[in-house]
């Protein structure tokens, strides 16, 4: 059974940084394209960033380009999202996704 477990969320001041992690439960993690999504209160879930199975290709939604970095360590079956220069509008629950499987989410709050 495929499971993903996110961690690393929390409360941070504007301009601060957080690193999210998502650990996968199966060996085929290394063959999956993976993505980070987020859902803010009252809004639809949106894709934030995606990365190919080898990590060689990445894509970002415009609002996070040059601030967020997606990466992965296939030996550790772990996906990362480094978030810098955080803004209040980045406040959301962040989810990782691989194939049709989702993690449970981790809350990020950006507030002074």
Phi, psi and omega in degrees: 000134181275128175224146174233138180233116179269156174204170175106354179288173179163193179261131181218149178282154175307138183090350181277185183227153172215153172237121177267148176233152178219116181259130179265154187262353188235153181300325185288003172312321185292347180257359184266136159290141184233153181220154167252134175238164173215154177223116177272158180305128177077006182238164177283156176292137180231149176282134180261312183202153177222153182219141179288171185298325180270349183088002186281339180235135178224153175220150182224149169289151189303324187292346182243357180303140179073001175241324183252149175226124175264140179207173181208155173233101185291332177294329178263001182052045186232135174253143181234155169222107175272122183243117180245162178048051184295147182238157177304328180287354173277354178300125184182170166269129183255134182236144168259153182218136172223127188053233181260014186255140182238148169280181184274346178097153175224134187276133173240125177237122179250109186202148175266000000 
